[in-house]
Amino acid sequence: MVRIKKRFNALYSLDDIGEVNSSIGGMRRELKLFYTEERREWASPYLDFIERNSKGLFLYKRLPEKEIEYTNNAA
């Protein structure tokens, strides 16, 4: 789980939205594989956060011409 968290935080330093999307997809796949009965309590919050917020958190990278302010606040 620590590795997933570090990888997600590293996405902010990437400039290419294709790399961001690819990395998010890889993390989602890994978490779903990790999502077994005994590990569900650990994987579920990470997977839920990524699925709910990944598009909004990186909106400023998807639409650079709109000059969206960089923030780590999902709201």
C-alpha positions in Angstrom: 0.0 0.0 0.0 2.9 2.4 0.7 4.1 1.8 -2.8 0.7 2.7 -4.3 0.6 5.9 -2.2 4.1 7.0 -3.3 3.3 6.3 -6.9 0.1 8.3 -6.7 1.9 11.2 -5.1 4.5 11.1 -7.9 1.8 11.7 -10.5 1.8 15.4 -9.6 5.3 15.7 -11.0 4.5 14.1 -14.4 3.7 16.5 -17.3 2.2 14.0 -19.8 -1.5 13.3 -19.1 -1.0 10.0 -20.9 1.5 8.8 -18.3 -0.8 10.0 -15.5 -3.7 8.0 -17.0 -1.6 4.9 -17.6 -0.2 5.0 -14.0 -3.7 5.4 -12.5 -4.9 2.5 -14.6 -2.0 0.4 -13.3 -2.7 1.3 -9.7 -6.4 0.5 -10.1 -5.5 -3.0 -11.5 -3.0 -3.7 -8.8 -5.5 -2.7 -6.1 -8.2 -4.9 -7.6 -5.8 -7.8 -7.5 -4.9 -7.0 -4.0 -8.6 -6.7 -3.1 -9.0 -10.1 -1.5 -11.1 -10.8 1.5 -8.3 -10.6 4.1 -6.8 -7.4 2.6 -10.0 -5.6 1.7 -9.8 -3.2 4.7 -6.5 -1.9 3.3 -7.2 -1.8 -0.4 -10.7 -0.5 -0.3 -10.0 3.1 0.8 -7.2 3.5 -1.7 -9.3 2.2 -4.6 -12.3 4.2 -3.6 -10.2 7.4 -3.4 -8.5 6.8 -6.8 -11.8 6.0 -8.5 -13.6 9.0 -7.0 -10.9 11.7 -7.3 -8.3 10.9 -10.0 -10.0 12.8 -12.8 -10.6 15.9 -10.7 -7.2 16.0 -9.1 -5.5 16.0 -12.4 -7.9 18.3 -14.3 -5.3 21.0 -14.5 -3.1 18.6 -16.5 -6.0 17.6 -18.8 -7.0 21.1 -19.6 -3.8 23.2 -19.4 -5.2 25.9 -21.6 -7.9 26.7 -19.0 -5.3 27.7 -16.5 -6.9 25.7 -13.7 -5.2 26.3 -10.4 -3.1 23.4 -9.1 -4.5 22.0 -5.9 -4.5 18.7 -4.1 -7.9 19.5 -2.6 -10.4 17.2 -4.3 -13.2 19.7 -3.6 
